[in-house]
Amino acid sequence: MKTLLFTPEEVAALKAKYPRFNEPWEDKEDEDLKTRFDHATPIKDIAISMGRSENSIRMRLMQIGIVYPNLSRAGEPWTEDDTSRLQKQYGSGWKVSQCARWLGRTREEVRDKMGELGLTETPGEKHKEWKAALVRTVIELFRSGMTEEEITLRLI
């Protein structure tokens, strides 16, 4: 693949840091990206596991219509997918502003939807209980002999 903006030395350095740098996206990568994003996996973690930069992940999410740039969905009706994504992001501890940015909506829209769903802006006890249960599950799976990758795939 031809890279016009970088010298060969820069490309080599980027390839060393991001093994999939400047490689075309495969369908299975897109599916993996969608799944991880739907499960509110942090962008940094997705980038590391996929061998790409965080910026590459963000751009691809926009290209395949998962993340909406700016406020491109502001004012539109909420879909089931939007609602599900908001609940997962909230459950993973995302802030209102982060949810709004990734859903292409205003903070007010996200707060209103959270209110409809009975979600509070600060997760509180329910969130702490959920996180504690997740940690216990991960520890149990690790102790049972599962690898980190097996645990990740099981929890996704």
N, C-alpha and C positions, 0 to 999 in steps of 0.2 A: 504494500500500500504506500502511496506517495504522500509525504508530509511536506508541505510547502513552507510552514512557518518556523520550522526547527532545523538546525544543522544536524548532520548525522550523529555528532557527539551528543547533542541534546536529546535526540531520539533514543539513543542507547541508554542514556541516564534515566529517561522517563520509563523506558521499557524495564529497566532494572527495578525501578520503584513500583511501577504498575505494569505487570506482565501482559495485560490485555490492552495496553495503550495503543490507540489508533487501529485496533483490530475491529472488523465489522461485528455487529451484534448478531448473535444467533437466536433463533426462536426460543430455544430452551433457556437462554440467559434472560430473555424478556419475561418468560413465565416465572423464572426464579425471582427476578426483580419484583414482579407484581406480587408474588406470594409474600416475600419478605416485607415489602412496603405495606401490604394489607395487614401484616402482623405487627406493624409499627416498629420494625427493626430500625435502629438508628442508621442514618445514611453512612456515617463513618464505618460502621460494622459491615454494611452491605458492600461498600467500596473495597474494603480489605479482603473480604471473602471472594469477591469477583475479580480481583486483580485490576481494578480500575480506580480512577480518581473520584473524589466526592463530586467534583464538578461534572464529570462524565455521567455519574449516576443521576444527578439532578437533571441534566440535559435529556438523558434518555427517558426519564419519567415524564418529562414534558412532551417529548416526541411521540411517545406511545399513548398520550392522553390520560395518564394517571395523575399527574400533578398539573395544576393549572397555573400559568404564569399570571402574576399580578392579581387582579380581581376579575378575572375572565368569567367566573361563574356567579358573581355577586348578583343577587336578585332573582336567580333562577330557583325553581322549586327543588326541594331536597329529594334526592333519589334514595332508594334502599341502600345502594352502595355507599353513597355519601354518609348516610346515617351510621352504617356499620363501620365505616372507616373512622368516623369521629369517635364512636364508642371505643374502638380498639386503641386509637391514639390517646384518648383520655385515660383509658385503663393502663396505659404504659407510662403515664405521667407527663404527657405532652402539655405544654402551656396553651392557653387559648390562642395566643398570637401565632404559635407554630401550627396549630390545627388550621387556623384561618388561612395562613399562607399556603399550606399544602393542599387545601381544598379550594383555593381560588375564591375565597369569600371574605367578607368583612368580619372583624372581631364581634361586632354586634350580632350578626347573623349566627355566628357560632355560639355566642352566649345564649341567644334566644332558643336555638335548637337544643342546647344543653339543658335549658330550663324545661322545655317540653319533654325531654327524656328523663327528667328528674336527676340530672347530674349537677353537682355543685362545682363551682370554679376551682375550689381547692379540694382535692380528692378525699382527704380526711380518713376516718377509720376504715371504711370499706376498701379504699385503695391500699391501705397498710396491710389489711388482712389478705387481700388478693396477692400482694407482693410477697408476703411471708409464706403463703401457700405455694407460690411459684418457686421460691428459694428452696423450700422443703422438698418439693418434687425434683428439682435439679440435683440436690444433694443425694436423694434416694437413688436416682438414675445413675449418678456417678459412682456411688458405692456399689451398685449392682454390676459394675464393670463396663458400662457403656462409655464410648468415647465422646469427646466434646461434639464432634460432627453428628454422631448418632442422636445425641440428646437434642441438638439444635433441630435436626430434621423431625424428630418426634414431636417437638413443641411447636413447630411451624404449622 
